[in-house]
Amino acid sequence: MTTLTDALRRRRRPDQRLLAATLRRALQLLFKPVAHPRVGIAAQRRWQEALARTNPGASGMPHHNMEAGGVRCRVYQPEGADTTVLYLHGGAYITGSPSTHHGLTSHLARHSQARVVVPDYRLAPEHPCPAAIEDAVAVYQTLLDQGTDTARLALAGDSAGGGLAVATLLALKQARLPLPASLFLISPWVDLTLTRLFDTDRDVMLSQAWLADAARAYGGDHPERPQCSPINGDLAGLPPVLIQAGADEILLNDSHRLARAVRDAGGQVRVQVHPQRWHDFQLHAGLLADADLALRGGAGFLRHHFRQSDHPAAEQTRP
């Protein structure tokens, strides 16, 4: 069995350093130039689907498709799983799908030994805000209707999916639905106004131009509203939150600002910043030891809070 010590040793191996450098360069050459307003969104989507095939899924992880609340979903189902993670994929609200995140979500299912449900929510510009929130809430409501216990249910997401996860929680609160046991966020994008971006040119994936174009497509003339920029919403009463980010990413400030806002609202939150790592590096699970280590940490956080069945968020009842 692989131990944490073994994983830490692998991080220091020369082949991992070379692999990290290779992945960084590949993203600079193959991802970032295409994730740009000068490239049509249909072409961006096709290219990202193709690139995602280079990220290996967790071998032998059973998965199937289902429909929940009228939304197509991919479901990863480890044998004997009795907990559930509703996972919202990233892609700046304009790209991404369960397929582009197959590597990350299948490994998260393996590490957490939880069922991971990944909705294929509607994307902008065809479906601007709040379409994605409506889809996420519809899937969540279906899980509740199927008897899923919120003490055994978590919400997670990366990048725009991380912001969507927070916006979904705000919608659940407004609808007086019971909240999940915890929230796991990877490099969340929670402020579509882009006024407080991290000043770095080291981000090998994201550019301000692409984010601004996506923010217009999804948020229209009012990207500051809490549905689009949930950092501006009422963050009181959220379940425990874990945020992971890379030190070399343009959205790093969003992670720190969200953590401060959750703490100011009285919530529990931890932030883990991984040095020399880029936006959404967890997508390379199965290849990059740091990605596996990060996902193991996220899975441990989820498992810990699944055990806390007496958490107040799990006791809320529908009106």
C-alpha positions, 0 to 999 in steps of 0.5 A: 500500500502506498503511504503518505511518506512514499508519496512525498518521496515521489514528489522529490524524484527527478522524474517528477520534476521533469514531468512537472516541467513538461506538463507546464510547457505543454499547457503553455503551448497547447492549452493557453493559446487556444483558451483565448477569445480569438478562438471560437468557443466550439473549437475551444471545447473540441480541443479541450476534450481532445487534450483531456484524453492525455490525463489518465482516469483511475483504472478500473473505476466503474462509471455510468451515465444517468439523468438527474433533474433533467441534467445528464450526469456521469457517475463514478461508483466505487464498490461499496460507496455509501457517500456521495460527492456532487462535483461541478467541473471547471471551464470558465462557464463556457467550456468543460464537461464530465469528459474533460474532468474524467481524470480528476473526478475518477481519481477523487472517487478512488481516493474518497471511496465516494460516489462522484456525480458530475453534471453536464450542466449548461454552458454560456454563451448559449445558457448564461447565468443562472442556468448552471446554478439551476442545473446544479440545484436540480441534480442536488434536489434529485439526490435528496429525493432519492434518499441521499443523506446530507450528512453523507453528501458533499459538494465540490468543484474546480475553477468556475465549477468551484465558484458554481459550487459556492453559488449553488450553496447560496441558492440552496440556502435561499431555497431552505434546502438542507446543506451538504456536509462539506465543500471542497474547492480547487482553484475557485473562480468566485469574482467575475469582475476580475478586479483582484486578480493575482499579479503573475505571468506564471499562470500557464493556463489562464489569461485575463483576456479569456476570463474577461470574455467568459465573464461577459458570456456568463455574467452579462452586464452584471458579473458582480451579482452574487449568482456570478460572483458568490464572494459577494453573497451571504456566506454565513452558515456554510459547511466546513470548506477546504480550498486548494490552489496553486502558487502560480495561478492568476486566480490565487487571490480568489482563494484567499479572499473567499477564505477570509470572507468565509471566516468573517461570516463565522465559517470554518475554512482551510486553504492549501497553496501548492508551491510551483503549481499552476491552476487546476494542477489536480487535473493531472492526477495519475501522472503528477504526484503532487496532483495525487497528493492534493486529491488524497488530502481533499478526499481525507477532508471529505471523509472526515466530515462525512463522519460528522453526521451531527453537523448542523448543516446536515440537520436542516430540514426542508420547509 
